[in-house]
Amino acid sequence: MPVLALMGSMASVCLGNSFAKTLFPALGAAGTVTYRVTIGAVILLAFWRPWRLHLSRADAGRIALYGVTLASMNLLFYLSIQRLPIGIAIAIEFTGPLVLAVVLSRRALDFVWIGLAVVGLLMLTVADKSVGQVDQLGAAYALAAGVCWALYILTGKNLGGLHAGQATSLGMTVGALFALPFGVAQAGSALLSPSLMLAGLGIGVLSSAIPYSLEMVALKHLPGKTFSVLLSLEPAIGALAGAIVLHEQLTGRQWIAIVAIIAASAGCALTVRAPRPMRD
């Protein structure tokens, strides 16, 4: 059941991202992120009711940094999938936590995994046009999202002493407040469209509420190493979701590149000494 819960979490996130991409023509990436983060925040606030717990000023500052990082990661990722197939964007984004794991470990073996990931990245970003050229700006957005993911892991670790529900719900709320001006600037009054708000609710549930709940089940029952290795499959699941929902077709070379990055991530997780920190 924990394995199925984690697989379900990844499938839900990837499907949510795929459906979110269908809103880009009406809302843009920033408007869609505003829906996702705001609706996720409302759901988490209602579930955890964090105001019942004490919060110091120092902890509030750390939560604010966590929330801004979370929103930035989501915004950059959505900007990347506006230009890239979802599976490719996720694969490139994965390099952020992979590099962080190597830096924290500092073992020679880990540089093998970095090398494998670099090979995958080069296959994606320096491909000949005849076999599918990846949009360079989209790749840059995905890399920036990966950097934010690494920072998100570090800021999340700084909240280890707080109640998980309180930290996540308040962090998501800060993220929503941070994303809102970008969403309003891009989407304007379209954010108030009832039909789009209903679609946004579905995306918030698929991308935030369901994955968060399922990951909590997985985290409680799976060893950290097993969790990390399974999470490495997310780029492939994202590519499949993109193919099913958006009819995004990847070339054979792009699939090989994604598999190389998955192998690098899984190899790093299998050989790391301590459990690898992961995304909420």
C-alpha positions, -999 to 999 in steps of 0.1 A, spaced: 0 0 0 28 26 7 43 19 -27 9 23 -44 3 55 -24 35 70 -36 29 59 -72 -6 74 -69 8 106 -56 32 110 -86 4 101 -110 -19 127 -95 8 154 -96 16 147 -132 -20 145 -143 -26 178 -124 2 194 -143 -10 181 -176 -45 194 -170 -30 227 -157 -13 231 -191 -47 232 -208 -55 264 -188 -24 283 -201 -41 298 -232 -67 314 -208 -46 321 -177 -10 318 -186 16 300 -165 14 326 -136 -24 326 -135 -25 288 -134 1 286 -106 -19 311 -86 -49 288 -88 -28 258 -78 -10 273 -49 -40 293 -36 -65 264 -37 -38 241 -22 -34 267 6 -71 269 13 -74 231 15 -44 227 38 -55 256 61 -89 240 64 -74 206 72 -46 216 96 -60 248 112 -24 260 120 -36 290 140 -42 267 169 -4 262 174 21 287 187 44 303 162 75 324 171 87 353 150 118 334 140 98 304 129 74 327 110 104 341 90 116 306 81 81 296 70 79 328 48 112 319 31 100 283 26 67 296 11 84 320 -13 107 292 -25 78 269 -30 59 294 -51 90 303 -71 96 266 -78 61 261 -91 60 293 -111 93 285 -129 82 249 -135 50 260 -151 69 285 -172 90 256 -184 61 233 -193 47 262 -213 76 256 -237 86 219 -230 69 185 -228 61 178 -191 84 147 -189 114 166 -202 107 195 -178 105 172 -148 137 154 -159 156 187 -161 142 199 -128 153 167 -111 190 179 -115 184 204 -87 179 179 -58 204 155 -74 232 181 -73 222 190 -37 225 153 -27 259 151 -43 271 183 -26 259 171 8 275 136 3 308 146 -14 317 111 -24 335 101 -56 308 77 -66 282 104 -66 300 123 -94 293 92 -115 256 100 -111 262 137 -118 280 127 -150 251 105 -161 226 133 -154 248 157 -174 248 132 -203 210 132 -202 208 170 -200 231 174 -230 211 149 -250 180 170 -242 194 205 -247 220 201 -274 201 177 -296 201 182 -334 170 198 -347 162 168 -368 157 147 -337 137 172 -316 153 204 -304 144 214 -268 134 250 -263 164 267 -246 144 292 -225 121 264 -214 152 243 -203 165 274 -184 132 277 -166 133 240 -157 169 243 -144 159 274 -124 130 254 -110 155 227 -100 176 252 -81 145 263 -63 137 227 -55 171 223 -39 165 255 -19 130 242 -10 146 211 5 170 232 25 143 256 37 120 227 45 147 211 66 150 243 87 114 238 97 120 203 111 112 214 146 77 226 137 45 206 132 45 194 96 9 205 90 14 239 104 46 245 84 32 232 51 -2 250 53 13 284 64 41 280 38 16 273 11 -3 304 22 28 326 20 34 310 -15 -1 319 -26 3 356 -15 36 357 -33 22 342 -65 -10 362 -65 4 395 -80 21 376 -109 -12 358 -115 -33 389 -115 -8 407 -137 -10 380 -163 -45 367 -161 -64 396 -147 -102 392 -144 -100 358 -160 -91 344 -126 -127 352 -115 -143 331 -143 -165 305 -126 -156 278 -152 -119 284 -148 -122 285 -110 -138 251 -111 -110 238 -133 -85 254 -109 -102 236 -80 -96 203 -98 -60 212 -104 -55 222 -68 -69 189 -56 -49 168 -81 -17 187 -77 -17 195 -40 -44 179 -18 -43 143 -31 -5 140 -36 2 155 -1 -22 131 16 -8 100 -3 28 111 3 21 112 40 10 76 39 41 66 19 66 86 41 53 69 73 58 34 60 86 35 34 124 37 41 138 70 29 160 53 3 130 34 -11 109 66 -12 137 84 -31 143 56 -57 106 54 -65 103 92 -67 130 90 -94 103 75 -117 84 108 -118 99 121 -151 87 90 -169 52 92 -153 51 129 -163 60 120 -199 32 94 -200 7 118 -185 17 144 -211 12 119 -238 -22 108 -226 -37 142 -217 -18 165 -241 -7 141 -268 30 152 -262 52 128 -282 89 124 -273 116 112 -296 136 80 -289 166 102 -280 146 122 -255 133 90 -239 169 78 -235 179 111 -220 151 109 -195 160 74 -186 196 85 -180 185 112 -156 161 87 -138 190 63 -135 213 90 -121 186 100 -95 179 64 -85 216 56 -83 223 85 -61 194 75 -38 205 39 -36 241 47 -27 236 78 -5 246 72 32 216 91 47 180 92 35 177 118 7 155 148 16 125 150 -7 97 173 -18 65 175 3 
